[in-house]
């Protein structure tokens, strides 16, 4: 029995933000979280030489080694928790645990390293987890047409593909709204 004066227990929604190494997952979680987001970023050391491929992201100096975490309160009864996954294949064992109970996922894609998105897409497809693909337009530059990216990633028509700027709170919110809309459409259609 709840004590007097206690408010309603909020419903919680869990959303994953996944994608390849350097795609902008930490940046997106930071941009949209209402609280200072938690990051497990570590400086890349000489130990990563030959392990982490920096092609296309040569200036990257840190990497997520566990997860990113953020929160968005929608109203007094609904809270969204965001979990950013590490991008390197060697940390993929964590994805199973993070995906448990998730409403859905955002696969953040970087057209400089598009093939890095395949692992996340395959992971969510094989587990029936609803997802959207958000192409991170670094420096606000759109380098490829959405239709071309869809073909390159071999996405089914029902998978939403959006262009976004992971640094922008509004852009990140649009991606999350599209994911929730996808989940609602799937529930209404009985998928």
VOGU-947224 format. One line per 3 residues: number of its first residue (from 1); for each residue x, y, z of C-alpha. Coordinates in nm, 2 decimals, always signed. Layout:
<tortis>
NUM	X:Y:Z  ...
</tortis>
This chain:
<tortis>
1	+0.00:+0.00:+0.00  +0.14:+0.34:-0.10  +0.19:+0.60:+0.17
4	-0.03:+0.91:+0.18  +0.10:+1.19:-0.03  +0.30:+0.96:-0.26
7	+0.26:+1.03:-0.62  +0.18:+0.77:-0.89  +0.45:+0.53:-0.98
10	+0.57:+0.63:-1.32  +0.55:+0.39:-1.62  +0.90:+0.35:-1.76
13	+0.99:+0.30:-2.12  +1.33:+0.17:-2.23  +1.49:+0.27:-2.56
16	+1.83:+0.16:-2.69  +2.05:+0.38:-2.90  +2.28:+0.15:-3.10
19	+2.51:+0.17:-3.40  +2.86:+0.15:-3.51  +3.18:+0.28:-3.35
22	+3.18:+0.66:-3.37  +2.83:+0.70:-3.51  +2.72:+0.96:-3.24
25	+2.54:+0.74:-2.99  +2.68:+0.92:-2.68  +2.62:+1.26:-2.85
28	+2.25:+1.17:-2.91  +2.18:+1.05:-2.56  +2.35:+1.37:-2.42
31	+2.16:+1.60:-2.65  +1.81:+1.47:-2.55  +1.85:+1.37:-2.19
34	+1.69:+1.60:-1.93  +1.96:+1.52:-1.68  +2.33:+1.51:-1.72
37	+2.37:+1.18:-1.89  +2.59:+0.91:-1.76  +2.87:+0.80:-1.99
40	+3.14:+0.53:-1.96  +3.37:+0.70:-2.20  +3.73:+0.61:-2.18
43	+4.03:+0.75:-2.36  +4.15:+0.53:-2.63  +4.50:+0.40:-2.57
46	+4.76:+0.22:-2.76  +4.58:-0.10:-2.67  +4.31:-0.02:-2.92
49	+4.56:+0.00:-3.21  +4.48:-0.28:-3.45  +4.16:-0.35:-3.26
52	+3.95:-0.04:-3.32  +3.93:+0.07:-3.68  +3.95:+0.45:-3.69
55	+3.90:+0.48:-4.07  +3.66:+0.77:-4.12  +3.67:+0.88:-3.75
58	+4.04:+0.95:-3.72  +3.99:+1.23:-3.47  +3.80:+1.00:-3.22
61	+3.99:+0.99:-2.89  +3.74:+0.83:-2.65  +3.50:+0.53:-2.67
64	+3.21:+0.39:-2.47  +3.31:+0.08:-2.28  +2.99:-0.01:-2.11
67	+2.69:+0.22:-2.18  +2.54:+0.57:-2.20  +2.23:+0.65:-1.99
70	+1.99:+0.93:-2.01  +1.63:+1.01:-1.90  +1.33:+1.20:-2.04
73	+1.02:+1.27:-1.83  +0.72:+1.29:-2.06  +0.47:+1.36:-1.78
76	+0.41:+1.27:-1.42  +0.34:+0.91:-1.51  +0.58:+0.84:-1.79
79	+0.96:+0.83:-1.80  +1.18:+0.72:-2.09  +1.52:+0.57:-2.01
82	+1.78:+0.58:-2.29  +2.06:+0.33:-2.30  +2.34:+0.39:-2.55
85	+2.53:+0.07:-2.64  +2.90:+0.05:-2.71  +2.97:+0.04:-3.08
88	+3.26:-0.20:-3.10  +3.19:-0.57:-3.18  +3.39:-0.68:-2.87
91	+3.13:-0.52:-2.65  +2.83:-0.68:-2.83  +2.78:-0.93:-2.55
94	+2.62:-0.65:-2.35  +2.35:-0.59:-2.60  +2.14:-0.89:-2.49
97	+2.11:-0.76:-2.14  +2.05:-0.40:-2.25  +1.78:-0.51:-2.50
100	+1.58:-0.70:-2.23  +1.25:-0.52:-2.19  +1.32:-0.25:-2.45
103	+1.03:-0.08:-2.63  +1.25:-0.04:-2.93  +1.58:+0.09:-3.06
106	+1.74:+0.37:-3.27  +2.02:+0.25:-3.49  +2.24:+0.55:-3.55
109	+2.42:+0.52:-3.89  +2.72:+0.71:-4.01  +2.75:+0.71:-4.39
112	+3.13:+0.73:-4.36  +3.12:+0.38:-4.21  +2.78:+0.25:-4.31
115	+2.87:-0.12:-4.29  +2.91:-0.06:-3.91  +2.53:-0.04:-3.89
118	+2.48:-0.40:-4.01  +2.55:-0.56:-3.68  +2.29:-0.35:-3.49
121	+2.03:-0.39:-3.77  +2.08:-0.77:-3.77  +2.06:-0.79:-3.39
124	+1.72:-0.61:-3.37  +1.57:-0.78:-3.67  +1.66:-1.13:-3.54
127	+1.50:-1.05:-3.20  +1.19:-0.88:-3.33  +1.28:-0.55:-3.16
130	+1.12:-0.25:-3.34  +1.38:+0.00:-3.46  +1.43:+0.30:-3.67
133	+1.75:+0.40:-3.85  +1.87:+0.75:-3.80  +2.15:+0.87:-4.04
136	+2.36:+1.11:-3.84  +2.44:+1.41:-4.07  +2.77:+1.51:-3.92
139	+2.84:+1.89:-3.93  +2.48:+1.93:-4.06  +2.59:+1.78:-4.40
142	+2.37:+1.54:-4.58  +2.61:+1.34:-4.80  +2.37:+1.07:-4.92
145	+2.00:+1.05:-5.01  +1.78:+0.86:-4.77  +1.67:+0.62:-5.04
148	+2.03:+0.54:-5.13  +2.11:+0.46:-4.76  +1.80:+0.24:-4.74
151	+1.91:+0.04:-5.04  +2.27:+0.01:-4.90  +2.15:-0.11:-4.57
154	+1.89:-0.34:-4.73  +1.61:-0.21:-4.50  +1.26:-0.33:-4.54
157	+1.00:-0.06:-4.63  +0.84:-0.06:-4.29  +1.16:+0.04:-4.11
160	+1.16:+0.42:-4.08  +1.48:+0.59:-4.20  +1.54:+0.95:-4.09
163	+1.82:+1.20:-4.13  +1.92:+1.36:-3.80  +2.18:+1.57:-3.63
166	+2.27:+1.38:-3.31  +2.39:+1.71:-3.15  +2.05:+1.87:-3.18
169	+1.79:+1.80:-2.90  +1.50:+1.87:-3.14  +1.64:+1.63:-3.41
172	+1.70:+1.36:-3.15  +1.35:+1.40:-3.02  +1.21:+1.36:-3.37
175	+1.39:+1.03:-3.40  +1.25:+0.91:-3.07  +0.90:+1.02:-3.16
178	+0.92:+0.83:-3.48  +1.03:+0.51:-3.29  +0.74:+0.54:-3.06
181	+0.50:+0.60:-3.35  +0.64:+0.29:-3.52  +0.58:+0.08:-3.20
184	+0.22:+0.21:-3.18  +0.15:+0.14:-3.55  +0.28:-0.22:-3.49
187	+0.06:-0.27:-3.19  -0.25:-0.13:-3.37  -0.18:-0.36:-3.66
190	-0.12:-0.66:-3.44  +0.24:-0.72:-3.55
</tortis>
